[in-house]
């Protein structure tokens, strides 16, 4: 279970981005985040992915503060950021191998699983350096990197941006399968309200109010 306890985030003096937020998120549920640009969705997801710290309050995963013990938490988390930050000198295959090996998840079937995932995403350039990829190809790589670990929590910030319609459908199905088959908690921010409604058991509208 992921628990948000009295969470507040404030960047400067004045009005906080959100204040005193308390919520619980159960495994196997989908949570859609909606709201205009600048309303706090990305800030909220950055805190849940330990890329930012709360001003006050805490976030607990199975009773453990994620900002005090980030390594234990993040090994269960798949992330797709709004802005890509991928190692340009690696290929997509090398990146996924590194992710699996760093989490001690590498096994004899890993190559086949990676290739199958890239086949579904239609990433033919999987053995070329990421630095040569288009925006859409980088997004596909991010999605594959998030899914390959079979995460307990999947945090997605605009995962469909930069993808063609056919790939969007594939990605949506992969996310839905992960939620259903692996009992994964999905937290997804997107301007595609239809996609959010299809995947979500709960919708949260930003800006957040106490």
Secondary structure as GFF3:
##gff-version 3
##sequence-region A 1 210
A	DSSP	beta_strand	2	9	.	.	.	ID=ss1
A	DSSP	beta_strand	18	25	.	.	.	ID=ss2
A	DSSP	beta_strand	30	34	.	.	.	ID=ss3
A	DSSP	alpha_helix	41	48	.	.	.	ID=ss4
A	DSSP	beta_strand	56	61	.	.	.	ID=ss5
A	DSSP	beta_strand	64	65	.	.	.	ID=ss6
A	DSSP	alpha_helix	70	74	.	.	.	ID=ss7
A	DSSP	beta_strand	77	80	.	.	.	ID=ss8
A	DSSP	alpha_helix	92	102	.	.	.	ID=ss9
A	DSSP	alpha_helix	110	121	.	.	.	ID=ss10
A	DSSP	three_ten_helix	130	132	.	.	.	ID=ss11
A	DSSP	alpha_helix	135	147	.	.	.	ID=ss12
A	DSSP	beta_strand	153	157	.	.	.	ID=ss13
A	DSSP	alpha_helix	165	182	.	.	.	ID=ss14
A	DSSP	beta_strand	185	189	.	.	.	ID=ss15
A	DSSP	alpha_helix	193	199	.	.	.	ID=ss16
A	DSSP	beta_strand	202	205	.	.	.	ID=ss17
###
